[in-house]
Each structure stands twice: as C-alpha cells, then as structure tokens.
Amino acid sequence: MLTIVCQVDRPPGQAIGVKEQVAMALEHIGDVRVVSVTETHPEQLRIGG
C-alpha cells in the first residue's frame, strides 16, 4: 500500500473537485480510495496577544 499526501494551492471551496481529479488520475494504476481531505485557510495577521 502506498499513501500519497498532496498539497494543492487552490481557492477555498474547491477541495471536492481536486479530490476527484486526483483520484481519477491515479485510478488507472490501481484501486484508489481517498482517505482524507482537509482544507486549510490562511490565517489573518494578529496584532497583540
């Protein structure tokens, strides 16, 4: 089994489309199952404590 972690720079809200595209691109080399998709949003600058 091989686990691949990808970091994709796309606007927020496009995680589902990216997940599907990656899974479809890898499907021809074997059985592919998407295990986890997380979306991280940029933090705003904090001033003070």
N, C-alpha and C positions, 0 to 999 in steps of 0.2 A: 504494500500500500504506500502511496506517495501523497503527502499533504503539501499543497502549494498555497502560500499566502501572497496575495497581490495587493498593492496599494495603487489605487486609481484616482487621479485628480480630475474629478468631475463636479459640477454644481450639486448642491444638496437636493435630495429627492430623486436621484437617478440610480439609486443602488439596485433596484429590482431589474432594470434594463441591463445594467452592467453585469449583474449576476447571471442573467440568462445568456447573454452573449458569450461570457467566459465559459459557461457550462457547454454551450453548443459548440464552441471552438475546440474543446477538449474531448468531446463525445466520440470522435472518430478513432481515438487511440485507446479507448476502453470505457468501462462503466464509470460514469462520473456522477457524483452526488454532491451538491453544495451543502456544506455542513454549517457554515456560519457566515453571515454578512453583517457588518457593523458600519455605521455611518458616524464619522466624527466631524463636528462643526468647528470652525475656527473660533478661538476664544477672543473676546473683546479685551482691550487693554484695561487693566485695573490700576487705579491710582489710589494710593494709601493702603490701609490694612483692612 
